[in-house]
């Protein structure tokens, strides 16, 4: 859809989400966890853009920058380091109003996020 222009893959490994969207007219920022596997060179080798971030800290961007956030395993990988409610607040900060989040997680984290997101006035499906 033309409503989505800026996308962030919050826990990319090799840039697969961005590679799947390569023919669509949008921009994808691939974020590699600074505490995970060092795979940013693979993202760059594929001709994609990316950066490192520690999701227990704020992401350096203007508020309301992204239309779509793709979250694949981020909560499972980082939940032992910091509280996930702070990551959700950061997601809310960088997500545009009426933006979307696609989350692929374990059922435990999906249910936890759904409860917190309802308090943030997000619609969850």
C-alpha positions as CSV (number, residue, x, y, z in Angstrom):
1,X,0.0,0.0,0.0
2,X,1.1,3.6,-0.5
3,X,0.5,4.3,3.2
4,X,3.7,2.5,4.1
5,X,7.0,4.2,3.1
6,X,9.4,3.7,5.9
7,X,9.9,0.3,7.5
8,X,12.1,-0.9,10.3
9,X,13.1,-4.6,10.8
10,X,13.9,-4.3,14.5
11,X,15.8,-7.6,14.9
12,X,17.2,-8.5,11.5
13,X,19.7,-11.3,11.0
14,X,20.5,-11.2,7.3
15,X,18.1,-8.6,5.9
16,X,15.6,-11.1,4.7
17,X,12.5,-9.0,5.3
18,X,14.1,-6.1,3.4
19,X,15.2,-8.5,0.6
20,X,11.6,-9.7,0.3
21,X,10.4,-6.1,-0.1
22,X,13.1,-5.1,-2.6
23,X,10.7,-4.5,-5.5
24,X,8.3,-2.4,-3.4
25,X,8.6,1.4,-3.3
26,X,9.6,1.7,0.4
27,X,12.7,2.1,2.5
28,X,13.8,-0.5,5.0
29,X,16.1,0.1,7.9
30,X,17.7,-3.2,9.1
31,X,18.6,-3.1,12.8
32,X,21.0,-5.8,14.2
33,X,21.0,-6.2,17.9
34,X,24.3,-5.1,19.4
35,X,24.2,-8.2,21.7
36,X,23.3,-10.7,19.0
37,X,25.2,-12.3,16.1
38,X,27.3,-9.8,14.3
39,X,25.6,-10.0,10.9
40,X,25.6,-6.4,9.7
41,X,28.3,-7.2,7.1
42,X,25.9,-9.7,5.5
43,X,23.2,-7.0,5.3
44,X,25.6,-4.6,3.6
45,X,26.8,-7.3,1.2
46,X,23.2,-7.7,0.1
47,X,23.2,-4.0,-0.8
48,X,20.9,-3.1,2.1
49,X,21.1,-0.4,4.7
50,X,21.4,-1.2,8.4
51,X,22.8,-0.3,11.8
52,X,23.4,-1.8,15.3
53,X,21.2,-0.9,18.3
54,X,20.9,-2.0,21.9
55,X,17.1,-2.1,22.4
56,X,17.5,-1.4,26.1
57,X,18.5,2.1,24.9
58,X,16.7,4.6,22.7
59,X,17.1,4.3,18.9
60,X,18.6,7.4,17.4
61,X,15.8,8.7,15.2
62,X,13.2,11.4,15.0
63,X,9.9,10.5,16.7
64,X,7.2,9.2,14.4
65,X,9.6,8.1,11.6
66,X,8.4,4.6,10.7
67,X,5.1,3.4,9.2
68,X,5.8,-0.3,9.8
69,X,7.9,-2.1,12.4
70,X,8.8,-5.8,11.9
71,X,9.6,-7.6,15.1
72,X,10.9,-11.1,14.8
73,X,12.2,-12.7,18.0
74,X,13.3,-9.4,19.6
75,X,11.5,-9.9,22.9
76,X,12.6,-13.5,23.2
77,X,16.2,-12.5,22.6
78,X,16.4,-9.4,24.7
79,X,13.9,-10.0,27.6
80,X,16.7,-11.2,29.9
81,X,18.5,-7.9,29.6
82,X,15.7,-5.3,30.1
83,X,12.0,-4.9,30.6
84,X,10.1,-5.2,27.3
85,X,7.7,-2.4,28.3
86,X,10.5,0.0,27.6
87,X,11.0,-1.4,24.2
88,X,7.3,-1.1,23.5
89,X,7.4,2.6,24.6
90,X,10.3,3.1,22.2
91,X,8.3,1.4,19.4
92,X,5.4,3.8,20.2
93,X,7.8,6.8,19.9
94,X,9.2,5.9,16.5
95,X,6.0,4.5,15.0
96,X,3.8,7.0,13.1
97,X,0.1,7.4,14.1
98,X,-1.9,4.7,12.4
99,X,1.3,2.7,11.8
100,X,1.6,-1.0,11.9
101,X,3.6,-3.6,13.8
102,X,4.1,-7.1,12.6
103,X,5.3,-9.3,15.5
104,X,6.6,-12.8,15.3
105,X,7.2,-14.1,18.8
106,X,6.5,-16.9,21.2
107,X,2.9,-17.1,22.5
108,X,4.1,-15.9,25.9
109,X,5.5,-12.7,24.6
110,X,2.6,-12.1,22.1
111,X,0.1,-12.3,25.0
112,X,2.3,-10.0,27.2
113,X,2.7,-7.5,24.5
114,X,-1.0,-7.6,23.7
115,X,-1.8,-6.7,27.3
116,X,0.7,-3.8,27.4
117,X,-0.2,-2.6,23.9
118,X,-3.9,-2.3,24.8
119,X,-2.9,0.1,27.6
120,X,-1.1,2.1,25.0
121,X,-4.3,2.2,22.9
122,X,-3.0,0.0,20.1
123,X,-5.4,-2.2,18.2
124,X,-4.1,-5.8,18.4
125,X,-5.1,-8.6,16.1
